[in-house]
Amino acid sequence: MRSNKLNLAVVGTNFIVPQFIDAAVRSGYFRLHSIMSRKIQSGVNFRHSNGYDKNVVVYDDIRDLVNDEKVDVVYIAPPNIAT
């Protein structure tokens, strides 16, 4: 495992995002740094319901996320329709 993990930000909170985060973290290359949601409370609920650390930053403005110098990698989760 790497000691210098990349800080991962995710844009979106759809059903696939926790699976992506889990795979990224298990790879040993990434740590979850931040979540971008249209509403802060939705992002906080997503963070809590998936058991992510309370120190994971939640944004509701994409400009704040892209200006966060600690973010190394961004995963953009487009809306999906479960069939």
N, C-alpha and C positions, 0 to 999 in steps of 0.2 A: 504494500500500500504506500502511496505517496504521502509524504509529510506536508507538502505544500499543495493543498487541494484548491481547485478553482471555485470561486464563489458563483453559484448558479442562481439566476433569477428566472422565474417563470411568469409568463403573461397568460392569464386565463386560469380558470378553476374547474374546467369540465372534468368528466369522469376519467379521462385518460391521464390527466396530470399526475395524480399520486403514483401511478404505475411508472411513469417516466422518471419522476423524482426518485423512486425506490431503485430503479435500475441505475440511474446516474450515481447515486450515493454508493450503491453496492459495488460499482466499478472501482471505487477507491480514488477517483480523480476529482470528484466534486463534493461540495457541501451546499446544502440549501441556504441561500442568503436572503432571498426576498421573493415576495409574491405580489403580482399586480392584478388587481380586480377593479371593476368599475366602481364598486363601493367598498369603503374601508371595512364596514361591518361584515360584508360577504367574505372578504379576504381573511379577516380575523376568525370568522366561523370556519372557513376552510382549513386554516392553520390548526385550529383547535380540534376539529373533528377528525383530522388525519394524524394528530399527535405530534405535530412539528413543534420544535422548540419555540418558546414564547419570544425569544430574541430574533426570530426570523422577521424581517421587516415587511410590513404590508403597505403597499402603495395603491393609490387610486388615481394617480396622474403619471402618465408614461414619461413625462419630462423629468419628474423626480427620479424615476428608476434609471433612465439613461444618464443622468447627471451624477449618479452614485458611483464614485470612483472605486468603490470596493467590489462592484459587479464585474466579473470576468466574462461570463457566458450568459446568454439569454435564450430561453426556449419559449417560442411563441406557439401556444396551443390554440389552433383554430377551432371554432365551434364544430362539434360533431353531433350527428344524430344517431342514437343507438337504434338498431333495428332488431 
